[in-house]
Amino acid sequence: MNATEACIALNMLPTIGPVRLRKLLEVFKEPQLVLAAKRNELRKVEGIGSEVADQISNWESTVDLPAELKQVRELGAAVITQQSSSYPKSLREIHAPPIVLYVWGELEERDHHAIGIIGARRTTHYGTESAKKLAYQLAYAGLTVISGLARGIDTAAHQGALAAKGRTIAVMGSGLATLYPPENAALAEKIRAGNGAIVSEFSMEIEPDRQTFPMRNRIISGWSHGILVVEAGLNSGALITAAQALEQGRSVYAVPGHINAPSAMGSNRLIQQGAKLVMDASDILDDLQVLLPEAKPLPEAASRQLPPLSHEERRVYDAIDASETPIDQIAAKCDLPSAVVSSTLLRLELKRLVKQLPGKYFVKLG
């Protein structure tokens, strides 16, 4: 048994959580040694009573590890621990980082730079379109959009990121074998197929319940550099996630809604309490330039490397002089129709490569 398999087994024990395992590893150093420890040795560890010690000692009577590993293989998923380079760096910083993460799809280095987008399951057309628009802009700018695959705002956030051909991560409140909600199976497959991953800390067969969703939410907020609440009522679970984000030292953003709409009462209240009001992705990106000076997706970042550009984006970008350049001059220089130039400049703005000045003048950033 290797360390990852031992962590999977420990994660499947009902009485073992991240904090308790941390205490055990301080004494036994390796997860395999925790499973092999004798009862009297286990009981000496702070916070480990007789019930927990007995469960660890008899773990094979509770956990069918071979069956769990078989399910993971058959799905084509992977399981990572905190020792893995692909485990999100920011998640390691929270109070109770997941013992393991089941990953269906691929995680990439750029997924460390992420923004969470959350909100109500029962949403309005305004909320859905706002989530799609902002997720599109943020993903286009290079940030990974993280949400919970739930109905409503979560679904719209994933869809917006996919439309931008950007990265998105869906963190589930159930095991990968019990995907929830079932109607989002096609969306999950699309995310897995090359645009991100479906992630869970729960073993394969765990069903969603009232406990699993708050646990899922701490991962969304802990993984992200900030949380954007698009639409949420006064009793929305999104407000709990926002509170968790604040406890974890993350930024909280909110989209304003109609003052008489019940679906916006919670998100509007967040703005009253100090969350940054967001009308455009630039409201978030401006913050992240300060918080994440090393982040490669942002053009103001230290590396200064250009992100991948299409042929049209490169022509328009190169047509902008070192000084302020009028749009007519840009169109003439790159020999493209005005409509194409305008839409391409918008994409370059979203990628934080150019900025529009009054009078339809444009400059390169940095």
N, C-alpha and C positions, 0 to 999 in steps of 0.2 A: 504494500500500500504506500502510495506517495503522499506528499503533504496536501495536495489538492484534494485527493480522494478522502483523506482524513477530515479535511475541512467540510467537505460535502456531508459526510456522516455526522459530524458535530452539529452542522447547521440543521439537520433533519431531526435532532433531538428536541422535544418540546420545551425543555427547561434551559437550553443553552442559547444565549443570545450573544451579541457582539461584546458587551461589557463583561459578562461572565467569562467568556472565552479569553478575553484579554488578561484577566486575572490568572487564569489557568496557564496561559503561555508565559507569563512572568515567572512561573515556577518550573514548568516542564519544558519550555523553550520550543518544542516542536509539537504540532497537532497529533502526529502519530503516537507520541509519548503520552499525550493526554488520554487517548483511547486505551493505551496499554497500562495505565497507572492502576495501582491497587486502591481499594476503597479507603483504607486508612490514610493513604498519601493524599488522596483527593480531598478528604474532609479537613485536612490541615490548611487548605487554601481558603483565603478570605472570601466569604460569600457562598461557599460550597457546603451545603448541609448534607444530611444523610440521603434525602430523596434524590438530589442531583448526583451525588456520588454513586448511588445505586444505579441510576439510569445510565451514567457513563460506563460503568463497569459492565452492564448488561446491554450495551448499545446494539449488539447484533440481534437481540430479540425484538428491538423496536424498529431498527433501520434495515431495509433490504438494499444494501449498497449496490450489489451487482445489477439488480433490476433498474435502479435509478441511473446508473452509468449506461446501461443498455438503451434506455429511453433517450438519454442525451445524445448518444451516438446515432440512433435511428432518426432523430429530428435533424441531425446535422448541426447541433448547437455545440457550444463550448462552455466551460466553467472556469472562471478566473478568481484568484484570491488577491489580497492586498499586495502580495509579493510580485504580482504580474505587472509588467510595464504598461499594459493597456488598461489597468485599473485606474479609474479617474483620480487624478492627484487631489482634487479638491474634496473628494469623498473621504479620503483618508483623514482629513482634518476635523470631521464632525465627531460628536460625542460617541455615537454608536455606528461606525461604518459597517456596512454589510460584511458578514463573514465571507460570503462568496457572491459572485454575480453570474447567473446563467445568461449567456449571450447567444442569441439567434441572429446571425448576421455578422458584420465586422465592425470593430471599433478601430478608429484611426487616431493618430496623434492630435489632429485638429479638433477632435471631439472633446479635448480638455478645455477648449474655449467655447462655452455653451451658455445659452440663455433659456430659462424655463418659461413656457407660456401655458397658463392655466386659466380655468374659469368654469362657468356653470355648465352642467349637462343639458339643462333646458335653457336654451339661449334664443335670442332674437336674431333676425336677419342682420341687423346692425352689428351685433356681437360676432356673429360668424364671419361676416365680411371683414371686420376689423382684424380678427385673428388671422385670417388668411393673408390679408395685405401685409401685416406687420411680420408674420412668419416668413413670407416671401422676401421681404426687404432684408430682414436679418440674415436669412440663409444665403441670399444673393451676396451679401456683404462678407460672407465667410464664416459666420457663427453657426454652430450646431444648435438646432432647435430641439429642446427636450420637453416632452409632455407625457401624458399618462394613457393615451390610446382610448380614453373614455369618450362617450358621446358628447356632442356639443363643441365647446371651445377646443378641447384637446384634439378632436378629429380635424377641425378646421386648421389648427396649427400645423399638424403633420402634413395635411394636404397642401398648405401654402408653401412649406419648405420643399416638398417634392416638386411642386410646380416650378420652383426656382432652380431645380436640379441641385439643390443643396443637401446638407446632411440633417438627419433628424433621428432622435432616439426616443423610443417608446418604452417607458418604465411601467411594468405591469404590477397590479395588486393581486396577482395569482401566479400559479406555476405556468410554465410555457406550454404544458400539455392541456391546460384549461383556459385557453385564450378568452379574454373577456373585454368588451362585449363580443359575442360571436359574429355579429354583423360586420365587425371590423377586420375579419380574417383576410379579406382581399387587400385592405390597406396595410395590414401587418406584413403580408407577403411582399408587397411592393417596397416597403421600407427595407425589409431583409435582403431583397434582391440586388442591393447595390447602393442604396442611399442612406444606410444606417444600420440600426439593429433594434431588436426587441430584447429587453433586459428585465430580469427579475431576480430578487434575492431568495425567492421561495422555491422549494423543491418542486419537481415537475407536476405532481398531481394536486397541489394545494389549490383549493377553491377560494374565490374572493369572498371576503366578509368585512365587517365593520372594523376589524383590527388591522387587516392587511392593507387597506387603503391609506390610513395615516402613516403606516410604515413605508409604503411606496412613496408618499409625498415627501418624506424627509430625504429620500434619495434624489428626487427631482430638484429640490431646493439646494441640497448639499452639493450636487454635481455642478450646478449652475453658478455663474458669477452674479446673476441677478434673476429675479422672478417678475414676470409681467402678468398682471391680472387683467384680463380683457373684459370680463363681465362676470359679476358675482353678486348674488343676493346676500342678505344679512346673515343667513345661516349656511352659506356655501362652504364646502370643504376647502375651497381655494383660499379662504381667509385663514384657515389653520395652516396651510402651506406657507402663506405669506408670513405668519407669525414664526413658523419654524425657520424661514429664511432669515428673518431678523436675528433670531437667536444664534444662527450660524454665521452671522456677520455678512450676510449677502444684501445686495441692494433690492429694493422693492419698487416696482413701477406699476402704474395702473392707467387704463384707458377710461376717460370720462364718459359717463352715460347720461341719458335723460334723467332729470332730477325726479320725475314722477314714476320712473320705471322700476318696479320691484327687483328686476334682474340686475339693476345697476346700483342698488343701494349700498351693497358691500364694497364694491370697487370705488364708488364715489367717497365713501367713508374713509377708505385707505388714503385717498388724496388729501382729505381733510386732516388726516393724522400725520401727513408728511411724505407719503409715497410720491415719487416724481410723476407728474402728469405726462402722458405720452400720446402724441398725435401722429408721430412719424418715427421710423426707425432711427433717424439721426438723433432723437432725444436720448436714446439708449446708447448709441455708438459714441456720442460725445462723452458720456460718462466713462465708457470702457476705455477710451484713449487714456484717461487718467489712471484708472484702476489696473489696466493691463498693458503697460508700455511695451511688453515683450511679445504681445500677441501678433503672430504673423498675418492673420486675415485682415487686420486693420492697416491701411496704407500708412497711417502716421506712426506705425510701430517701428521699433528699432531696426529691424532687418531691412526695411525699405525694398524688399523684393516685390515685383508686381505679381498679382495673382494671374492665373491663366486667363487670357483674353481671346475673344473670337476675332476673326479677321476684320470685321467692321469696327469692333471696339478698339483694336490696335490702330486702325487707320484714323479714327476720330481722335484718339488719345495723342497720336503723333502729330496731328494737325494743330494742336494747341501749343502756342508759343510759350516761352518762359514767362512772358508777361501776360497781362489780361488780353484775351482774344475774343472778338465778337463772333457770334454764332454764324453770321454770313460768311465771314472769312474762313471759319472752320469748314463749312459746307463746301466752299469753293476749293479749298486746299485738298480735301480728301475726296472730292468729286463723287459725293453721294447725295441722294435726294434729301431735301430739308426734313421731311418726316422721319426718315431713317436716322439722320443726324440727331434730331431731337430725342428720339427714343433711346438711341445709343448713349447720348450724354446723360440721360436719366439713369441708365444702368451703371455708367461710370461713377455717377454721384453716389449711388447706393453702395458701390464698392469702395467708396471713400477715396477715389483717385482724382476726382475733379470737384470743383465747387463753383456754383453759379453766383455771379455778382449782379447787382442791379444793372438793368439795361441789356440783359441777355449777353453778358460777358462771362467768360469762363477762365478759370486758372487751374493749373495742376496743383494738387496738394503736396506739400513737402518737396 
